Amino acid sequence: MSAHLSSTAQTEERVVSSLASDLLGPGDVVTWEARHLGVRQRLTSKITRFDAPRSFEDEQVTGPFASFWHRHEFTSRDDVTVMTDLVRYRAPFGPIGWLAERAYLDHYLRAFLERRAAHLRALAEG
C-alpha cells in the first residue's frame, strides 16, 4: 500500500477506509481519495481476482466513473519483472462522457498510469 501511495503523491491520494494490512488480497475493499482534474474524488474498489504473483484485478464499487476495471499483470522477461496495467472504463453522463473520454480522459489516465509505473519501477530498482 505504501508503494502505491508514494506513486500517486502528485494527486494527494490517500486511503480513507480501514485496512487490516498494508497488502491487499482477494475480496479486499478499499476507498481511495485523491485530487484529479482539480477535484477531490473518492473511489471504492474491490479486488475481484487475485492470482499472486501473476496478476490481480480491481473494480470500482462506487466512484466517479460509470464503470472502472483495472488488471495488474506481472511477467518475467530476461530476469526482469514487467508490470502491465490494463484498464477499461466508462465516464459518466452518456454521450458527453464518451466525448470526454476521447477528448481528454484517455490521455489523462494513460499519463497517470505511466507516471505511477515509472515511480514503482524506480522504487523496485532502488
VENURTA-V177488 format. One line per field, one symbol per residue. psi: psi as a letter, one per 20 degrees, with the letter a starting at -180 (. if undefined). burial: + if it has 24 or more other ideal C-beta (glycine too) atoms within 12 Angstrom, else -. A space follows every 10 residues. Layout:
psi->???
burial->???
This chain:
psi->ghgghhikhi jkqqpjqqqh ripqapiqpq pqpropkjpp qqppqpohqo mpjhrqqqqp gqaiqhqppp poqprpolkp pppppppprp qrkchggggh ghhghggggg gghggggggh ggghi.
burial->---++-++-- +-+++----- ---+---+++ -+-+-+---- ++++++++-- -----+++++ --+++--+++ ++-------- --+-+-+-++ +--------+ +---+---+- -++--++-++ ------
